[in-house]
Amino acid sequence: MLRRKPTRLELKLDDIEEFESIRKDLETRKKQKEDVEGVGTSDGEGGAAGLSSDPKSREQMINDRIGYKPQPKPNNRTSQFGNFEF
């Protein structure tokens, strides 16, 4: 394997401006999302308290975030053991 000298990276003004604009955009989206989610909670507690109070909603939020859509399991014997006749 050939060795070469490290490449020098230079930070340009355009790169800094682009980074700042993207960061501000993400911050505004985050604030808007917090405002929408925080409507049902009290002012002092914020969104984290809503997660701990109801485990079902916390589980649902996690499932939505990772894209998991659980299907209800059928609760009859034919689905568990097939269609056996005695």
Jmol script that loads the backbone (N, CA, C; Angstrom):
load data "model"
ATOM      1  N   MET A   1       0.842  -1.175   0.000  1.00  0.00           N
ATOM      2  CA  MET A   1       0.000   0.000   0.000  1.00  0.00           C
ATOM      3  C   MET A   1       0.888   1.240   0.000  1.00  0.00           C
ATOM      4  N   LEU A   2       0.563   2.186  -0.838  1.00  0.00           N
ATOM      5  CA  LEU A   2       1.362   3.400  -0.956  1.00  0.00           C
ATOM      6  C   LEU A   2       0.962   4.393   0.125  1.00  0.00           C
ATOM      7  N   ARG A   3       1.943   5.038   0.648  1.00  0.00           N
ATOM      8  CA  ARG A   3       1.674   6.083   1.642  1.00  0.00           C
ATOM      9  C   ARG A   3       1.704   7.438   0.964  1.00  0.00           C
ATOM     10  N   ARG A   4       0.818   8.285   1.392  1.00  0.00           N
ATOM     11  CA  ARG A   4       0.819   9.643   0.873  1.00  0.00           C
ATOM     12  C   ARG A   4       0.627  10.605   2.025  1.00  0.00           C
ATOM     13  N   LYS A   5       0.971  11.816   1.802  1.00  0.00           N
ATOM     14  CA  LYS A   5       0.825  12.823   2.847  1.00  0.00           C
ATOM     15  C   LYS A   5      -0.660  13.130   3.045  1.00  0.00           C
ATOM     16  N   PRO A   6      -1.057  13.464   4.271  1.00  0.00           N
ATOM     17  CA  PRO A   6      -2.468  13.775   4.542  1.00  0.00           C
ATOM     18  C   PRO A   6      -2.956  14.964   3.719  1.00  0.00           C
ATOM     19  N   THR A   7      -4.180  14.877   3.286  1.00  0.00           N
ATOM     20  CA  THR A   7      -4.778  15.964   2.521  1.00  0.00           C
ATOM     21  C   THR A   7      -5.208  17.065   3.478  1.00  0.00           C
ATOM     22  N   ARG A   8      -4.917  18.271   3.114  1.00  0.00           N
ATOM     23  CA  ARG A   8      -5.279  19.414   3.959  1.00  0.00           C
ATOM     24  C   ARG A   8      -6.694  19.858   3.607  1.00  0.00           C
ATOM     25  N   LEU A   9      -7.542  19.948   4.630  1.00  0.00           N
ATOM     26  CA  LEU A   9      -8.912  20.413   4.450  1.00  0.00           C
ATOM     27  C   LEU A   9      -9.007  21.861   4.894  1.00  0.00           C
ATOM     28  N   GLU A  10      -9.595  22.675   4.041  1.00  0.00           N
ATOM     29  CA  GLU A  10      -9.744  24.083   4.370  1.00  0.00           C
ATOM     30  C   GLU A  10     -11.230  24.403   4.529  1.00  0.00           C
ATOM     31  N   LEU A  11     -11.548  25.109   5.585  1.00  0.00           N
ATOM     32  CA  LEU A  11     -12.912  25.514   5.852  1.00  0.00           C
ATOM     33  C   LEU A  11     -13.160  26.865   5.195  1.00  0.00           C
ATOM     34  N   LYS A  12     -14.137  26.903   4.315  1.00  0.00           N
ATOM     35  CA  LYS A  12     -14.428  28.128   3.578  1.00  0.00           C
ATOM     36  C   LYS A  12     -15.613  28.841   4.207  1.00  0.00           C
ATOM     37  N   LEU A  13     -15.747  30.097   3.893  1.00  0.00           N
ATOM     38  CA  LEU A  13     -16.835  30.912   4.430  1.00  0.00           C
ATOM     39  C   LEU A  13     -18.190  30.373   3.981  1.00  0.00           C
ATOM     40  N   ASP A  14     -18.277  29.895   2.752  1.00  0.00           N
ATOM     41  CA  ASP A  14     -19.533  29.329   2.247  1.00  0.00           C
ATOM     42  C   ASP A  14     -19.956  28.109   3.065  1.00  0.00           C
ATOM     43  N   ASP A  15     -18.970  27.287   3.447  1.00  0.00           N
ATOM     44  CA  ASP A  15     -19.267  26.100   4.235  1.00  0.00           C
ATOM     45  C   ASP A  15     -19.822  26.483   5.607  1.00  0.00           C
ATOM     46  N   ILE A  16     -19.248  27.491   6.216  1.00  0.00           N
ATOM     47  CA  ILE A  16     -19.708  27.946   7.532  1.00  0.00           C
ATOM     48  C   ILE A  16     -21.135  28.490   7.435  1.00  0.00           C
ATOM     49  N   GLU A  17     -21.405  29.294   6.405  1.00  0.00           N
ATOM     50  CA  GLU A  17     -22.748  29.853   6.231  1.00  0.00           C
ATOM     51  C   GLU A  17     -23.780  28.755   5.989  1.00  0.00           C
ATOM     52  N   GLU A  18     -23.426  27.770   5.195  1.00  0.00           N
ATOM     53  CA  GLU A  18     -24.346  26.663   4.934  1.00  0.00           C
ATOM     54  C   GLU A  18     -24.627  25.881   6.218  1.00  0.00           C
ATOM     55  N   PHE A  19     -23.584  25.631   7.003  1.00  0.00           N
ATOM     56  CA  PHE A  19     -23.755  24.921   8.265  1.00  0.00           C
ATOM     57  C   PHE A  19     -24.670  25.687   9.210  1.00  0.00           C
ATOM     58  N   GLU A  20     -24.463  26.976   9.335  1.00  0.00           N
ATOM     59  CA  GLU A  20     -25.282  27.806  10.231  1.00  0.00           C
ATOM     60  C   GLU A  20     -26.743  27.824   9.777  1.00  0.00           C
ATOM     61  N   SER A  21     -26.985  27.921   8.476  1.00  0.00           N
ATOM     62  CA  SER A  21     -28.371  27.961   7.994  1.00  0.00           C
ATOM     63  C   SER A  21     -29.072  26.625   8.247  1.00  0.00           C
ATOM     64  N   ILE A  22     -28.374  25.521   8.026  1.00  0.00           N
ATOM     65  CA  ILE A  22     -28.967  24.206   8.275  1.00  0.00           C
ATOM     66  C   ILE A  22     -29.227  24.014   9.762  1.00  0.00           C
ATOM     67  N   ARG A  23     -28.297  24.448  10.594  1.00  0.00           N
ATOM     68  CA  ARG A  23     -28.473  24.312  12.044  1.00  0.00           C
ATOM     69  C   ARG A  23     -29.664  25.122  12.536  1.00  0.00           C
ATOM     70  N   LYS A  24     -29.814  26.335  12.048  1.00  0.00           N
ATOM     71  CA  LYS A  24     -30.958  27.160  12.450  1.00  0.00           C
ATOM     72  C   LYS A  24     -32.273  26.540  11.980  1.00  0.00           C
ATOM     73  N   ASP A  25     -32.269  25.985  10.777  1.00  0.00           N
ATOM     74  CA  ASP A  25     -33.461  25.339  10.259  1.00  0.00           C
ATOM     75  C   ASP A  25     -33.850  24.139  11.129  1.00  0.00           C
ATOM     76  N   LEU A  26     -32.879  23.335  11.514  1.00  0.00           N
ATOM     77  CA  LEU A  26     -33.158  22.183  12.377  1.00  0.00           C
ATOM     78  C   LEU A  26     -33.660  22.619  13.751  1.00  0.00           C
ATOM     79  N   GLU A  27     -33.099  23.692  14.281  1.00  0.00           N
ATOM     80  CA  GLU A  27     -33.545  24.190  15.585  1.00  0.00           C
ATOM     81  C   GLU A  27     -34.989  24.680  15.523  1.00  0.00           C
ATOM     82  N   THR A  28     -35.349  25.371  14.443  1.00  0.00           N
ATOM     83  CA  THR A  28     -36.734  25.855  14.330  1.00  0.00           C
ATOM     84  C   THR A  28     -37.699  24.687  14.170  1.00  0.00           C
ATOM     85  N   ARG A  29     -37.308  23.663  13.413  1.00  0.00           N
ATOM     86  CA  ARG A  29     -38.167  22.479  13.284  1.00  0.00           C
ATOM     87  C   ARG A  29     -38.336  21.788  14.629  1.00  0.00           C
ATOM     88  N   LYS A  30     -37.251  21.696  15.388  1.00  0.00           N
ATOM     89  CA  LYS A  30     -37.312  21.043  16.695  1.00  0.00           C
ATOM     90  C   LYS A  30     -38.222  21.821  17.642  1.00  0.00           C
ATOM     91  N   LYS A  31     -38.122  23.153  17.626  1.00  0.00           N
ATOM     92  CA  LYS A  31     -38.978  23.973  18.482  1.00  0.00           C
ATOM     93  C   LYS A  31     -40.437  23.842  18.089  1.00  0.00           C
ATOM     94  N   GLN A  32     -40.724  23.806  16.782  1.00  0.00           N
ATOM     95  CA  GLN A  32     -42.098  23.652  16.329  1.00  0.00           C
ATOM     96  C   GLN A  32     -42.649  22.299  16.749  1.00  0.00           C
ATOM     97  N   LYS A  33     -41.838  21.268  16.637  1.00  0.00           N
ATOM     98  CA  LYS A  33     -42.274  19.932  17.031  1.00  0.00           C
ATOM     99  C   LYS A  33     -42.526  19.878  18.534  1.00  0.00           C
ATOM    100  N   GLU A  34     -41.661  20.493  19.333  1.00  0.00           N
ATOM    101  CA  GLU A  34     -41.850  20.529  20.782  1.00  0.00           C
ATOM    102  C   GLU A  34     -43.108  21.305  21.142  1.00  0.00           C
ATOM    103  N   ASP A  35     -43.376  22.390  20.422  1.00  0.00           N
ATOM    104  CA  ASP A  35     -44.579  23.168  20.693  1.00  0.00           C
ATOM    105  C   ASP A  35     -45.831  22.354  20.406  1.00  0.00           C
ATOM    106  N   VAL A  36     -45.819  21.593  19.324  1.00  0.00           N
ATOM    107  CA  VAL A  36     -46.979  20.780  18.970  1.00  0.00           C
ATOM    108  C   VAL A  36     -47.157  19.656  19.982  1.00  0.00           C
ATOM    109  N   GLU A  37     -46.074  18.994  20.382  1.00  0.00           N
ATOM    110  CA  GLU A  37     -46.168  17.905  21.345  1.00  0.00           C
ATOM    111  C   GLU A  37     -46.419  18.404  22.758  1.00  0.00           C
ATOM    112  N   GLY A  38     -45.960  19.584  23.075  1.00  0.00           N
ATOM    113  CA  GLY A  38     -46.075  20.117  24.420  1.00  0.00           C
ATOM    114  C   GLY A  38     -47.413  20.754  24.722  1.00  0.00           C
ATOM    115  N   VAL A  39     -48.350  20.769  23.819  1.00  0.00           N
ATOM    116  CA  VAL A  39     -49.650  21.402  24.039  1.00  0.00           C
ATOM    117  C   VAL A  39     -50.406  20.707  25.159  1.00  0.00           C
ATOM    118  N   GLY A  40     -50.339  19.383  25.242  1.00  0.00           N
ATOM    119  CA  GLY A  40     -51.105  18.638  26.233  1.00  0.00           C
ATOM    120  C   GLY A  40     -50.454  18.577  27.593  1.00  0.00           C
ATOM    121  N   THR A  41     -49.182  18.922  27.725  1.00  0.00           N
ATOM    122  CA  THR A  41     -48.486  18.839  29.004  1.00  0.00           C
ATOM    123  C   THR A  41     -48.453  20.195  29.681  1.00  0.00           C
ATOM    124  N   SER A  42     -48.122  20.179  30.975  1.00  0.00           N
ATOM    125  CA  SER A  42     -48.025  21.447  31.696  1.00  0.00           C
ATOM    126  C   SER A  42     -46.733  22.152  31.316  1.00  0.00           C
ATOM    127  N   ASP A  43     -46.650  23.464  31.594  1.00  0.00           N
ATOM    128  CA  ASP A  43     -45.508  24.264  31.160  1.00  0.00           C
ATOM    129  C   ASP A  43     -44.204  23.859  31.835  1.00  0.00           C
ATOM    130  N   GLY A  44     -44.233  23.525  33.111  1.00  0.00           N
ATOM    131  CA  GLY A  44     -43.010  23.236  33.842  1.00  0.00           C
ATOM    132  C   GLY A  44     -42.429  21.868  33.561  1.00  0.00           C
ATOM    133  N   GLU A  45     -43.244  20.914  33.166  1.00  0.00           N
ATOM    134  CA  GLU A  45     -42.755  19.552  33.030  1.00  0.00           C
ATOM    135  C   GLU A  45     -42.176  19.262  31.663  1.00  0.00           C
ATOM    136  N   GLY A  46     -42.699  19.815  30.590  1.00  0.00           N
ATOM    137  CA  GLY A  46     -42.176  19.588  29.253  1.00  0.00           C
ATOM    138  C   GLY A  46     -42.616  18.258  28.685  1.00  0.00           C
ATOM    139  N   GLY A  47     -41.958  17.825  27.602  1.00  0.00           N
ATOM    140  CA  GLY A  47     -42.360  16.609  26.916  1.00  0.00           C
ATOM    141  C   GLY A  47     -41.865  15.345  27.579  1.00  0.00           C
ATOM    142  N   ALA A  48     -40.786  15.397  28.364  1.00  0.00           N
ATOM    143  CA  ALA A  48     -40.222  14.185  28.957  1.00  0.00           C
ATOM    144  C   ALA A  48     -41.158  13.589  30.009  1.00  0.00           C
ATOM    145  N   ALA A  49     -41.899  14.416  30.723  1.00  0.00           N
ATOM    146  CA  ALA A  49     -42.806  13.906  31.743  1.00  0.00           C
ATOM    147  C   ALA A  49     -43.967  13.166  31.107  1.00  0.00           C
ATOM    148  N   GLY A  50     -44.374  13.573  29.914  1.00  0.00           N
ATOM    149  CA  GLY A  50     -45.458  12.890  29.221  1.00  0.00           C
ATOM    150  C   GLY A  50     -45.058  11.478  28.835  1.00  0.00           C
ATOM    151  N   LEU A  51     -43.792  11.252  28.593  1.00  0.00           N
ATOM    152  CA  LEU A  51     -43.338   9.921  28.234  1.00  0.00           C
ATOM    153  C   LEU A  51     -43.405   8.967  29.410  1.00  0.00           C
ATOM    154  N   SER A  52     -43.039   9.425  30.595  1.00  0.00           N
ATOM    155  CA  SER A  52     -42.987   8.539  31.747  1.00  0.00           C
ATOM    156  C   SER A  52     -44.364   8.287  32.346  1.00  0.00           C
ATOM    157  N   SER A  53     -45.338   9.159  32.104  1.00  0.00           N
ATOM    158  CA  SER A  53     -46.644   9.008  32.739  1.00  0.00           C
ATOM    159  C   SER A  53     -47.472   7.895  32.096  1.00  0.00           C
ATOM    160  N   ASP A  54     -47.373   7.704  30.794  1.00  0.00           N
ATOM    161  CA  ASP A  54     -48.196   6.702  30.117  1.00  0.00           C
ATOM    162  C   ASP A  54     -47.293   5.764  29.321  1.00  0.00           C
ATOM    163  N   PRO A  55     -47.088   4.543  29.816  1.00  0.00           N
ATOM    164  CA  PRO A  55     -46.170   3.634  29.112  1.00  0.00           C
ATOM    165  C   PRO A  55     -46.665   3.221  27.733  1.00  0.00           C
ATOM    166  N   LYS A  56     -47.989   3.158  27.511  1.00  0.00           N
ATOM    167  CA  LYS A  56     -48.503   2.789  26.198  1.00  0.00           C
ATOM    168  C   LYS A  56     -48.147   3.839  25.158  1.00  0.00           C
ATOM    169  N   SER A  57     -48.317   5.118  25.509  1.00  0.00           N
ATOM    170  CA  SER A  57     -47.997   6.163  24.546  1.00  0.00           C
ATOM    171  C   SER A  57     -46.488   6.200  24.283  1.00  0.00           C
ATOM    172  N   ARG A  58     -45.692   5.919  25.317  1.00  0.00           N
ATOM    173  CA  ARG A  58     -44.239   5.875  25.141  1.00  0.00           C
ATOM    174  C   ARG A  58     -43.872   4.747  24.187  1.00  0.00           C
ATOM    175  N   GLU A  59     -44.504   3.596  24.377  1.00  0.00           N
ATOM    176  CA  GLU A  59     -44.244   2.452  23.500  1.00  0.00           C
ATOM    177  C   GLU A  59     -44.693   2.762  22.075  1.00  0.00           C
ATOM    178  N   GLN A  60     -45.838   3.431  21.949  1.00  0.00           N
ATOM    179  CA  GLN A  60     -46.342   3.794  20.632  1.00  0.00           C
ATOM    180  C   GLN A  60     -45.408   4.783  19.945  1.00  0.00           C
ATOM    181  N   MET A  61     -44.885   5.756  20.678  1.00  0.00           N
ATOM    182  CA  MET A  61     -43.955   6.726  20.102  1.00  0.00           C
ATOM    183  C   MET A  61     -42.685   6.037  19.612  1.00  0.00           C
ATOM    184  N   ILE A  62     -42.187   5.082  20.397  1.00  0.00           N
ATOM    185  CA  ILE A  62     -40.981   4.351  20.003  1.00  0.00           C
ATOM    186  C   ILE A  62     -41.267   3.542  18.749  1.00  0.00           C
ATOM    187  N   ASN A  63     -42.414   2.856  18.712  1.00  0.00           N
ATOM    188  CA  ASN A  63     -42.771   2.069  17.533  1.00  0.00           C
ATOM    189  C   ASN A  63     -42.903   2.952  16.296  1.00  0.00           C
ATOM    190  N   ASP A  64     -43.486   4.130  16.443  1.00  0.00           N
ATOM    191  CA  ASP A  64     -43.607   5.054  15.316  1.00  0.00           C
ATOM    192  C   ASP A  64     -42.238   5.524  14.852  1.00  0.00           C
ATOM    193  N   ARG A  65     -41.359   5.792  15.789  1.00  0.00           N
ATOM    194  CA  ARG A  65     -40.034   6.303  15.456  1.00  0.00           C
ATOM    195  C   ARG A  65     -39.213   5.283  14.674  1.00  0.00           C
ATOM    196  N   ILE A  66     -39.299   4.004  15.056  1.00  0.00           N
ATOM    197  CA  ILE A  66     -38.501   2.986  14.370  1.00  0.00           C
ATOM    198  C   ILE A  66     -39.258   2.345  13.218  1.00  0.00           C
ATOM    199  N   GLY A  67     -40.532   2.693  13.034  1.00  0.00           N
ATOM    200  CA  GLY A  67     -41.304   2.179  11.918  1.00  0.00           C
ATOM    201  C   GLY A  67     -41.883   0.799  12.154  1.00  0.00           C
ATOM    202  N   TYR A  68     -42.036   0.416  13.397  1.00  0.00           N
ATOM    203  CA  TYR A  68     -42.585  -0.898  13.739  1.00  0.00           C
ATOM    204  C   TYR A  68     -44.086  -0.785  13.891  1.00  0.00           C
ATOM    205  N   LYS A  69     -44.801  -1.612  13.156  1.00  0.00           N
ATOM    206  CA  LYS A  69     -46.262  -1.620  13.242  1.00  0.00           C
ATOM    207  C   LYS A  69     -46.689  -3.008  13.696  1.00  0.00           C
ATOM    208  N   PRO A  70     -46.900  -3.204  14.992  1.00  0.00           N
ATOM    209  CA  PRO A  70     -47.250  -4.539  15.483  1.00  0.00           C
ATOM    210  C   PRO A  70     -48.640  -4.966  15.009  1.00  0.00           C
ATOM    211  N   GLN A  71     -48.726  -6.216  14.610  1.00  0.00           N
ATOM    212  CA  GLN A  71     -50.005  -6.781  14.190  1.00  0.00           C
ATOM    213  C   GLN A  71     -50.592  -7.550  15.369  1.00  0.00           C
ATOM    214  N   PRO A  72     -51.881  -7.403  15.634  1.00  0.00           N
ATOM    215  CA  PRO A  72     -52.482  -8.151  16.748  1.00  0.00           C
ATOM    216  C   PRO A  72     -52.436  -9.647  16.455  1.00  0.00           C
ATOM    217  N   LYS A  73     -52.131 -10.421  17.490  1.00  0.00           N
ATOM    218  CA  LYS A  73     -52.051 -11.869  17.341  1.00  0.00           C
ATOM    219  C   LYS A  73     -53.443 -12.468  17.484  1.00  0.00           C
ATOM    220  N   PRO A  74     -53.827 -13.359  16.575  1.00  0.00           N
ATOM    221  CA  PRO A  74     -55.117 -14.021  16.733  1.00  0.00           C
ATOM    222  C   PRO A  74     -55.067 -14.945  17.943  1.00  0.00           C
ATOM    223  N   ASN A  75     -56.151 -14.985  18.697  1.00  0.00           N
ATOM    224  CA  ASN A  75     -56.158 -15.717  19.958  1.00  0.00           C
ATOM    225  C   ASN A  75     -57.142 -16.886  19.894  1.00  0.00           C
ATOM    226  N   ASN A  76     -57.003 -17.719  18.880  1.00  0.00           N
ATOM    227  CA  ASN A  76     -57.830 -18.914  18.834  1.00  0.00           C
ATOM    228  C   ASN A  76     -56.934 -20.122  18.582  1.00  0.00           C
ATOM    229  N   ARG A  77     -57.449 -21.284  18.842  1.00  0.00           N
ATOM    230  CA  ARG A  77     -56.617 -22.485  18.784  1.00  0.00           C
ATOM    231  C   ARG A  77     -56.216 -22.865  17.362  1.00  0.00           C
ATOM    232  N   THR A  78     -57.050 -22.567  16.389  1.00  0.00           N
ATOM    233  CA  THR A  78     -56.697 -22.952  15.023  1.00  0.00           C
ATOM    234  C   THR A  78     -55.486 -22.175  14.528  1.00  0.00           C
ATOM    235  N   SER A  79     -55.323 -20.946  14.989  1.00  0.00           N
ATOM    236  CA  SER A  79     -54.157 -20.190  14.562  1.00  0.00           C
ATOM    237  C   SER A  79     -52.898 -20.680  15.252  1.00  0.00           C
ATOM    238  N   GLN A  80     -53.017 -21.258  16.436  1.00  0.00           N
ATOM    239  CA  GLN A  80     -51.848 -21.735  17.162  1.00  0.00           C
ATOM    240  C   GLN A  80     -51.419 -23.125  16.731  1.00  0.00           C
ATOM    241  N   PHE A  81     -52.387 -24.023  16.522  1.00  0.00           N
ATOM    242  CA  PHE A  81     -52.054 -25.426  16.265  1.00  0.00           C
ATOM    243  C   PHE A  81     -52.468 -25.905  14.879  1.00  0.00           C
ATOM    244  N   GLY A  82     -53.018 -25.083  14.072  1.00  0.00           N
ATOM    245  CA  GLY A  82     -53.498 -25.505  12.782  1.00  0.00           C
ATOM    246  C   GLY A  82     -54.907 -26.039  12.894  1.00  0.00           C
ATOM    247  N   ASN A  83     -55.349 -26.727  11.904  1.00  0.00           N
ATOM    248  CA  ASN A  83     -56.725 -27.235  11.891  1.00  0.00           C
ATOM    249  C   ASN A  83     -56.706 -28.757  12.078  1.00  0.00           C
ATOM    250  N   PHE A  84     -56.486 -29.192  13.297  1.00  0.00           N
ATOM    251  CA  PHE A  84     -56.480 -30.620  13.606  1.00  0.00           C
ATOM    252  C   PHE A  84     -57.889 -31.059  14.011  1.00  0.00           C
ATOM    253  N   GLU A  85     -58.298 -32.204  13.511  1.00  0.00           N
ATOM    254  CA  GLU A  85     -59.606 -32.740  13.891  1.00  0.00           C
ATOM    255  C   GLU A  85     -59.382 -34.027  14.651  1.00  0.00           C
ATOM    256  N   PHE A  86     -60.082 -34.175  15.766  1.00  0.00           N
ATOM    257  CA  PHE A  86     -59.928 -35.379  16.590  1.00  0.00           C
ATOM    258  C   PHE A  86     -61.136 -36.269  16.488  1.00  0.00           C
TER     259      PHE A  86
END
end "model"
wireframe off; spacefill off
backbone 0.3
color backbone group
